[in-house]
């Protein structure tokens, strides 16, 4: 990654009190990069360098779930679409999320104490506040990655493998996950850089182009010529489960949840830490014959509150023509243009996208 990989993508402008409010001064600028790729591998559009290599973080979760779902384990454990959605999620730790994780664990013979994801308080502030008021500690099942970790342990148990070190990159299930992810990106495994995620599981770094390709093929495995009927069926089931239960993939007030709700079965969305966002458009979303489309983007400064990546995502979708005005209005709390407010909620400026996608023939 170099500074030239990223270009100015979103800015905050503050108005001049003594002049007209629209006489604003740029106060800060976020940089980013975007790749838009179809299921056939064509680079449709980009901004910044689409070959920028960076970690997907939680945006990789659907692919980390893929080996479990394409194996006969999904049938043996009788996994529901809700449980598949929670395996692919970065859930908010609400009671509903924990209940689904617990049902999944009961089916697969997994104990909460088996999870090596660590512990944090729920991302949902009201749930976290309630726990603190009751004096209850948080537990691994409240962790936003508990579904993913439960799925990894379930896969190890299904294969009669030891699960005490299931997050070791050399563990057979992690090697299978790596190989599967590489195949979805049309890369060899050695071309994928492997690091350690915030939840201690392995995570992957590839170019934005290859990550977008993987999302396109996840949404359109037939158009993307994904090999094998089991792989095709697993891709389809994961995509449908996430879009059918978006409140499990994220949670109250979360961008992924709201985007998939508004997308009504046409848009798949999964954020990652440090300003990463993956989006998939199902085949036929842009036109009657359009293939699946994958979008991968990264906000260079990490976007700690995930507000810029959401706003930029909406602007990318607007420029692609993937959201009509009604959908954009329904998502207007996330952007793409937002009022800049102070602590008294006075409008003092504007936050807005400042990029135009470059189209590729």
Steps between C-alpha positions, in 0.01 A plus 500: 500500500626845410355845546447517123269197525235723652335818377284765673159340540299676774526839663369697797427866437417758766304818426608859561291650783531856368420415140244281328489147638574360153837680507668199656867423559642148469597385847609141442525250216484121504684302232388168356498254213223299330480207258184390319530163324248272331474122540695447175799687642451825310603816685189712452602810692754615755625793702852519630703187436285184468818294551543634853569204732349515847329275754129428458451453874136399564410550134660154454244324722270362226803330343620368835157338536500355149684168565261413784190578294616315189587188701239251613536650849230755421251221443627285787469789745173607335618861483226758452541814292499700825795298628687541172441875517644515853809303390559771235421788735665771701197509724429763763480263798128550557306233688352380168847455354620303802191279484577404139866433585390278788263303275784454252733380775243256634460345154875469444613394846698821554545653845530874551824435686647349183499839326838674468365833372544685827241713678366850448178669601222492240526746212132583567523777760165429668586133548845589635346755736247245626776248572699756697195615695428141601863446587521219244833445321512462127585155363651359179153451346448878515812548284413612149699206356346225717299362210807470279698328773214263578489405131874433493480272805194325356693431179793357698268278702324381184835392358601332829789741536625649827348842555710632788723687251244555225625857438857386424568593135650151454189324630338294222175698509688829467695360209171397337353845562807665348486277192128569456544876532789495252287305250218754529754776428652298212835503677745238618522465878855641505365822346281563806669668794388356834493704820328479837161667540373688805320182609828299466383298196701517176407780261584570137652782299448514123449780250172685494453361148522138618280561804236661277526203262439261789186693598376501141546123479334449839192682368513342154687168522354375172591813305835497676554140395561389858607136483291219647132472582569495874692828477229661287225388738698616803560845350131533423397390848737737678390797290132421549539441875678831553244695298206319664624574853693829478420586864716203601790601275526839672241634738294806595621813321774315311568587135523141371161420651322804359659473154396136462150577627460775242669285235222239528697197389717678242783638716740316731706708742774422751718755672846439636707683760734786410279648230450193281169427326390220270177512299352257251226565246304198389478424128233710334533783753627764256313376193311192392814324376763651729732251673573505870708798608747520787616819667795528738609826657739621764513829690871562554487648851300206641167685540473410869126569523413339162313812389714591200499150351120490520462840333754412231325167441174679431671739260659208312161329475340829388758548225454138390123550482444217750275708729203708389401823672249326725772266628746786545239693698445196724874487570557876529604477866818331372574745218635545245480871595438579866466814710793565731354565847650620825416383853183714503397335172536827314586460131846652461616351172484206263659156463501386138659268242752662265573229246384379163545136403727434204321273253690228319400357164 
